Amino acid sequence: MGLRSQIGKAGLVTAMVALASVAALAQQPPAPDWPTEKCNRYKKAYEQALNQQGKKGIGPEFLASHDAFLAANCQAPAEVCARSKEELDLANRLVLMAMNSGMSGTFLPFTCRR
């Protein structure tokens, strides 16, 4: 087999692999936008953290403002204020989980304005 024939076969194999990759990507559902992906990751972390820690010592104001943040696809202004030790523990746990999931600190809803 000549060199030209070998190069032609290698090019054909490369083209077939590329086409197969494109076909596989075309069959996958579209990835959500990054803000939605961050919110999905954060919701999962929140559920996990609450299941581990429980709601004892977590006040209704903290839960309601946090739920409002989640309901707005994590796009609402940061309004979640951790006041009790348990709320602060939960917030700290969520900060670590968010950072480990590739989010920045500016994404998180925690602030105390009052």
C-alpha positions as CSV (number, residue, x, y, z in Angstrom):
1,M,0.0,0.0,0.0
2,G,1.4,3.4,-0.9
3,L,1.9,6.4,1.3
4,R,-0.8,8.3,-0.5
5,S,-3.3,5.5,0.2
6,Q,-2.4,5.3,3.9
7,I,-2.8,9.1,4.3
8,G,-6.1,8.9,2.5
9,K,-7.4,6.2,4.8
10,A,-6.2,8.1,7.9
11,G,-8.0,11.2,6.7
12,L,-11.2,9.1,6.1
13,V,-11.0,7.6,9.6
14,T,-10.4,11.1,11.1
15,A,-13.5,12.4,9.2
16,M,-15.6,9.5,10.4
17,V,-14.6,10.0,14.0
18,A,-15.4,13.7,13.7
19,L,-18.8,13.0,12.2
20,A,-19.6,10.4,14.9
21,S,-18.7,13.0,17.6
22,V,-20.9,15.6,16.0
23,A,-23.8,13.1,15.8
24,A,-23.4,12.2,19.4
25,L,-23.4,15.8,20.5
26,A,-26.5,16.5,18.4
27,Q,-28.4,13.8,20.3
28,Q,-27.6,15.2,23.7
29,P,-30.1,17.6,25.3
30,P,-28.9,21.2,25.3
31,A,-27.1,22.2,28.4
32,P,-28.8,24.8,30.5
33,D,-27.4,28.3,30.7
34,W,-24.7,28.9,33.4
35,P,-27.0,30.8,35.8
36,T,-29.6,28.0,35.7
37,E,-26.8,25.4,36.1
38,K,-25.5,27.2,39.1
39,C,-28.9,27.4,40.6
40,N,-29.5,23.7,40.0
41,R,-26.2,22.9,41.7
42,Y,-27.0,25.3,44.6
43,K,-30.5,23.8,45.1
44,K,-29.0,20.3,45.3
45,A,-26.4,21.5,47.8
46,Y,-29.1,23.3,49.9
47,E,-31.3,20.2,50.0
48,Q,-28.3,18.1,51.0
49,A,-27.1,20.5,53.7
50,L,-30.6,20.8,55.2
51,N,-31.0,17.0,55.2
52,Q,-27.7,16.7,57.1
53,Q,-28.1,19.5,59.5
54,G,-31.9,19.6,59.9
55,K,-34.1,22.7,60.5
56,K,-33.6,23.0,64.2
57,G,-32.6,26.6,65.0
58,I,-33.3,27.8,61.4
59,G,-35.9,30.6,61.6
60,P,-38.9,31.0,59.3
61,E,-37.5,34.3,58.0
62,F,-34.2,32.7,56.9
63,L,-36.1,29.8,55.2
64,A,-38.7,32.1,53.5
65,S,-36.0,34.5,52.1
66,H,-33.9,31.5,51.0
67,D,-36.9,29.9,49.3
68,A,-37.7,33.1,47.5
69,F,-34.1,33.2,46.2
70,L,-34.5,29.6,44.9
71,A,-38.0,30.3,43.4
72,A,-36.5,33.2,41.4
73,N,-34.0,30.7,39.8
74,C,-31.4,32.2,42.1
75,Q,-31.7,35.6,40.4
76,A,-33.4,37.5,43.2
77,P,-31.3,40.0,45.1
78,A,-29.3,38.6,48.1
79,E,-31.6,38.9,51.1
80,V,-30.8,35.9,53.3
81,C,-29.5,36.8,56.7
82,A,-28.0,34.2,59.0
83,R,-28.7,35.3,62.6
84,S,-28.6,32.1,64.7
85,K,-25.7,29.8,65.2
86,E,-27.5,27.1,63.2
87,E,-28.3,29.5,60.3
88,L,-24.7,30.6,60.3
89,D,-23.5,27.0,60.2
90,L,-25.9,26.3,57.3
91,A,-24.7,29.4,55.4
92,N,-21.1,28.5,55.9
93,R,-21.7,24.9,54.8
94,L,-23.5,26.2,51.7
95,V,-20.6,28.6,50.9
96,L,-18.2,25.7,50.9
97,M,-20.4,23.5,48.9
98,A,-21.0,26.3,46.3
99,M,-17.3,27.0,46.0
100,N,-16.6,23.3,45.5
101,S,-19.3,23.2,42.8
102,G,-17.5,26.0,40.8
103,M,-19.6,29.0,41.9
104,S,-18.3,32.3,43.0
105,G,-19.0,34.0,46.3
106,T,-21.0,36.7,44.5
107,F,-23.6,34.2,43.5
108,L,-24.6,33.4,47.1
109,P,-27.7,35.0,48.6
110,F,-26.3,35.8,52.1
111,T,-26.3,39.3,53.4
112,C,-27.5,41.2,56.5
113,R,-28.6,44.7,55.7
114,R,-30.4,45.4,59.0
